Amino acid sequence: MKMKKLFFLFTILAFILTNTKALSQDFALAQLEKSPRHHEWAEVRYGNRTVHCFIVYPEKPTNTPAVIVIHENRGLTDWVRSLADQVAAEGYIAIAPDLLSEFSETKKRTSDFANSDSARNALSQLKPEQVIHDINAVQAYVAKLPSCNGKTAIMGFCWGGGQCFRSATNNPNISAALVFYGGSPDKAEDIARIKAPVYGFYAENDQRINAMIPKTEELMKAANKKYEYEIYKGAGHAFMRLGDDPAGSPENKQARNDAWQRIRKILEKM
C-alpha cells in the first residue's frame, strides 16, 4: 500500500515538474541571469486594459530605436524574455508584451498558467482586435520613452510572427516588420495599408507556413510593398528558440546564427 502511495506521489511530482519546465527554459534563464543589462517590468495602460511588458535597455550613451518582441503561441516565456535581452545586446530597447495579460481574474500573466498547453489554449481565445490594440498601445508607449529616438521595429515568432505581419497592416508608425515563421494577411486591402518593409525568416522544413509565401509575395508585389525573405536550409519551425538551446540541432543553430546576421543589417537601416 505504501509503495502505491509513493508511486502516486512521484507521478504527481513528475507531472508538475514536466509542466513547469514547459513554460520555462533553463538555458534562457541562465542567459538572463548573466546579462549585465537593465531589465524591468512595465504596465502599458489604455482604456480598461493593462498589458504587462518586459523591457530591456541597451548599454549605450545615446537614444536608440526600440524593437517590439511578440511571443510564440505559448505566451511570454523565459526564452522570449531572453530573446529581448539579446536584442538589447545589439543596441536597441527591447519590449516584450505579455498578450495574455489580464486574461482572467486568476490568470493575469503567462506565468499564472499551469503549463504551456494551458497558455496556448488561452491564447487561441484572444480576440484579434484586442491583440492589435495591445501591440499598438505598446508601440506608442515605447516610442515615447526618454531613451528612445521614436523609431520602432517589430519582430514576432510563430503565432507572434503572424501578429507581427498583421501589425504592419494596422500601424503606420512601425519602421520594419521581421516575421519569423508566421502567417501572413491574405487580403489585398490589408496588404495595401502596409507602410514598413516586411522581412520574412522561414525554415525549410516548415511547409505549413511556407505554403503561404507565394501568395504573400504576389500580393506584396502587386501592392508595390517591400517583402524580402529567406528560407533557412535544414531548419525547422521555431529555429530561433531551438537553435538557442545548447541541445539544439546543428541546422537550427546555423539558421539562428544566419538569421541574427540578417537581423543586425535590417535594424541598422532604421
C-alpha positions as semicolon CSV with decimal commas, in nm:
position;residue;x (nm);y (nm);z (nm)
1;M;0,000;0,000;0,000
2;K;0,284;0,236;0,091
3;M;0,457;0,161;-0,238
4;K;0,140;0,256;-0,429
5;K;0,119;0,586;-0,242
6;L;0,484;0,660;-0,312
7;F;0,439;0,580;-0,679
8;F;0,137;0,811;-0,693
9;L;0,329;1,094;-0,526
10;F;0,624;1,054;-0,762
11;T;0,388;1,056;-1,061
12;I;0,228;1,382;-0,944
13;L;0,570;1,537;-0,882
14;A;0,692;1,437;-1,227
15;F;0,380;1,587;-1,385
16;I;0,432;1,917;-1,203
17;L;0,799;1,936;-1,294
18;T;0,732;1,850;-1,659
19;N;0,463;2,112;-1,700
20;T;0,659;2,377;-1,513
21;K;0,958;2,314;-1,740
22;A;0,733;2,362;-2,044
23;L;0,685;2,726;-1,951
24;S;1,047;2,787;-1,850
25;Q;1,372;2,713;-2,028
26;D;1,675;2,667;-1,806
27;F;1,920;2,784;-2,072
28;A;1,717;3,103;-2,123
29;L;1,703;3,175;-1,751
30;A;2,078;3,129;-1,729
31;Q;2,126;3,380;-2,011
32;L;1,905;3,633;-1,835
33;E;2,085;3,591;-1,504
34;K;2,422;3,658;-1,668
35;S;2,303;3,966;-1,854
36;P;2,458;4,299;-1,749
37;R;2,165;4,494;-1,896
38;H;1,882;4,660;-1,706
39;H;1,558;4,459;-1,703
40;E;1,226;4,586;-1,576
41;W;0,853;4,525;-1,591
42;A;0,616;4,794;-1,711
43;E;0,238;4,826;-1,729
44;V;0,104;4,974;-2,051
45;R;-0,247;5,102;-1,989
46;Y;-0,511;5,208;-2,237
47;G;-0,887;5,212;-2,188
48;N;-0,968;4,932;-1,944
49;R;-0,668;4,722;-2,046
50;T;-0,332;4,671;-1,877
51;V;-0,058;4,499;-2,076
52;H;0,235;4,370;-1,873
53;C;0,562;4,417;-2,059
54;F;0,920;4,306;-2,008
55;I;1,170;4,576;-2,109
56;V;1,546;4,552;-2,157
57;Y;1,764;4,858;-2,210
58;P;2,090;4,858;-2,408
59;E;2,411;4,993;-2,263
60;K;2,450;5,296;-2,491
61;P;2,523;5,666;-2,441
62;T;2,261;5,785;-2,693
63;N;1,891;5,744;-2,761
64;T;1,812;5,436;-2,968
65;P;1,529;5,277;-3,168
66;A;1,307;5,021;-2,997
67;V;1,209;4,670;-3,103
68;I;0,878;4,512;-3,001
69;V;0,918;4,137;-2,948
70;I;0,597;3,935;-2,996
71;H;0,597;3,594;-2,831
72;E;0,517;3,249;-2,965
73;N;0,190;3,067;-2,907
74;R;0,288;2,969;-2,552
75;G;0,291;3,326;-2,421
76;L;0,571;3,533;-2,270
77;T;0,814;3,256;-2,180
78;D;1,164;3,281;-2,038
79;W;1,308;3,231;-2,385
80;V;1,115;3,528;-2,523
81;R;1,249;3,743;-2,240
82;S;1,597;3,613;-2,317
83;L;1,549;3,700;-2,685
84;A;1,452;4,053;-2,580
85;D;1,778;4,072;-2,387
86;Q;1,967;3,958;-2,696
87;V;1,803;4,236;-2,898
88;A;1,911;4,488;-2,634
89;A;2,264;4,348;-2,653
90;E;2,262;4,464;-3,016
91;G;2,195;4,822;-2,903
92;Y;1,816;4,856;-2,908
93;I;1,549;4,899;-2,644
94;A;1,353;4,574;-2,643
95;I;0,997;4,545;-2,515
96;A;0,814;4,214;-2,498
97;P;0,441;4,243;-2,420
98;D;0,257;3,960;-2,250
99;L;-0,050;3,933;-2,469
100;L;-0,213;3,704;-2,213
101;S;-0,223;3,997;-1,970
102;E;-0,541;4,013;-1,761
103;F;-0,681;3,704;-1,931
104;S;-0,900;3,631;-1,629
105;E;-0,933;3,711;-1,260
106;T;-0,681;3,442;-1,173
107;K;-0,465;3,450;-1,488
108;K;-0,303;3,792;-1,508
109;R;0,018;3,688;-1,686
110;T;0,159;3,393;-1,878
111;S;0,337;3,279;-1,563
112;D;-0,001;3,228;-1,393
113;F;-0,088;2,939;-1,625
114;A;-0,019;2,587;-1,502
115;N;0,164;2,482;-1,818
116;S;0,237;2,586;-2,172
117;D;-0,060;2,395;-2,314
118;S;-0,294;2,598;-2,093
119;A;-0,128;2,920;-2,208
120;R;-0,159;2,813;-2,572
121;N;-0,528;2,731;-2,532
122;A;-0,592;3,069;-2,369
123;L;-0,406;3,247;-2,647
124;S;-0,639;3,093;-2,905
125;Q;-0,932;3,258;-2,727
126;L;-0,800;3,613;-2,763
127;K;-0,990;3,849;-2,988
128;P;-0,776;3,961;-3,285
129;E;-0,881;4,322;-3,231
130;Q;-0,757;4,316;-2,873
131;V;-0,419;4,179;-2,979
132;I;-0,372;4,456;-3,234
133;H;-0,484;4,725;-2,987
134;D;-0,241;4,586;-2,728
135;I;0,051;4,595;-2,970
136;N;-0,038;4,944;-3,090
137;A;-0,051;5,067;-2,731
138;V;0,289;4,910;-2,662
139;Q;0,434;5,074;-2,973
140;A;0,307;5,416;-2,867
141;Y;0,441;5,362;-2,515
142;V;0,793;5,254;-2,608
143;A;0,832;5,523;-2,877
144;K;0,785;5,788;-2,607
145;L;1,039;5,652;-2,359
146;P;1,303;5,917;-2,282
147;S;1,586;5,696;-2,412
148;C;1,406;5,601;-2,736
149;N;1,459;5,804;-3,053
150;G;1,099;5,745;-3,157
151;K;1,162;5,471;-3,413
152;T;1,021;5,123;-3,357
153;A;1,053;4,792;-3,534
154;I;0,856;4,478;-3,456
155;M;0,954;4,113;-3,465
156;G;0,739;3,810;-3,389
157;F;0,782;3,435;-3,368
158;C;0,540;3,160;-3,471
159;W;0,197;3,293;-3,361
160;G;0,374;3,619;-3,290
161;G;0,509;3,623;-3,644
162;G;0,155;3,635;-3,776
163;Q;0,067;3,913;-3,533
164;C;0,379;4,099;-3,643
165;F;0,266;4,089;-4,008
166;R;-0,085;4,198;-3,907
167;S;0,058;4,486;-3,708
168;A;0,234;4,611;-4,019
169;T;-0,107;4,637;-4,185
170;N;-0,251;4,833;-3,893
171;N;0,022;5,061;-3,761
172;P;0,191;5,316;-3,992
173;N;0,443;5,404;-3,719
174;I;0,632;5,076;-3,748
175;S;0,967;5,116;-3,924
176;A;1,028;4,748;-4,005
177;A;0,850;4,417;-3,952
178;L;1,053;4,099;-3,902
179;V;0,828;3,793;-3,939
180;F;0,966;3,464;-3,811
181;Y;0,784;3,157;-3,944
182;G;0,443;3,321;-3,902
183;G;0,133;3,353;-4,117
184;S;0,054;3,649;-4,340
185;P;-0,254;3,852;-4,444
186;D;-0,431;3,713;-4,749
187;K;-0,640;4,015;-4,849
188;A;-0,519;4,283;-5,088
189;E;-0,689;4,558;-4,890
190;D;-0,490;4,464;-4,581
191;I;-0,162;4,449;-4,770
192;A;-0,233;4,792;-4,921
193;R;-0,215;4,953;-4,575
194;I;0,142;4,840;-4,508
195;K;0,397;5,121;-4,480
196;A;0,701;4,939;-4,346
197;P;0,927;4,690;-4,523
198;V;0,849;4,331;-4,425
199;Y;1,124;4,074;-4,383
200;G;1,044;3,703;-4,362
201;F;1,250;3,439;-4,182
202;Y;1,136;3,086;-4,268
203;A;1,250;2,729;-4,209
204;E;1,296;2,483;-4,493
205;N;1,114;2,208;-4,304
206;D;0,802;2,410;-4,235
207;Q;0,570;2,375;-4,532
208;R;0,264;2,459;-4,320
209;I;0,393;2,817;-4,315
210;N;0,594;2,819;-4,636
211;A;0,292;2,725;-4,847
212;M;0,164;3,080;-4,784
213;I;0,473;3,254;-4,920
214;P;0,390;3,257;-5,295
215;K;0,055;3,429;-5,243
216;T;0,206;3,673;-4,995
217;E;0,483;3,755;-5,239
218;E;0,229;3,806;-5,517
219;L;0,011;4,037;-5,307
220;M;0,306;4,239;-5,177
221;K;0,448;4,280;-5,527
222;A;0,111;4,388;-5,670
223;A;0,081;4,650;-5,396
224;N;0,440;4,765;-5,452
225;K;0,538;4,675;-5,095
226;K;0,882;4,562;-4,986
227;Y;0,886;4,195;-4,892
228;E;1,214;4,013;-4,865
229;Y;1,253;3,668;-4,716
230;E;1,500;3,390;-4,654
231;I;1,434;3,019;-4,615
232;Y;1,695;2,858;-4,392
233;K;1,818;2,522;-4,514
234;G;1,756;2,222;-4,291
235;A;1,590;2,429;-4,021
236;G;1,259;2,352;-3,856
237;H;0,979;2,568;-3,723
238;A;1,087;2,772;-3,418
239;F;1,456;2,751;-3,513
240;M;1,532;3,076;-3,331
241;R;1,438;2,915;-2,999
242;L;1,553;2,563;-3,081
243;G;1,883;2,693;-3,215
244;D;1,936;2,895;-2,899
245;D;1,916;2,581;-2,688
246;P;2,258;2,418;-2,631
247;A;2,088;2,087;-2,718
248;G;1,959;2,220;-3,050
249;S;2,037;2,059;-3,386
250;P;2,326;2,190;-3,600
251;E;2,077;2,301;-3,868
252;N;1,869;2,507;-3,626
253;K;2,181;2,656;-3,470
254;Q;2,314;2,756;-3,812
255;A;1,978;2,904;-3,913
256;R;1,966;3,107;-3,593
257;N;2,319;3,238;-3,644
258;D;2,248;3,330;-4,006
259;A;1,920;3,497;-3,906
260;W;2,099;3,711;-3,650
261;Q;2,339;3,838;-3,915
262;R;2,039;3,945;-4,119
263;I;1,858;4,096;-3,819
264;R;2,155;4,321;-3,748
265;K;2,164;4,452;-4,105
266;I;1,790;4,520;-4,108
267;L;1,781;4,705;-3,778
268;E;2,083;4,914;-3,872
269;K;1,875;5,064;-4,156
270;M;1,614;5,210;-3,923
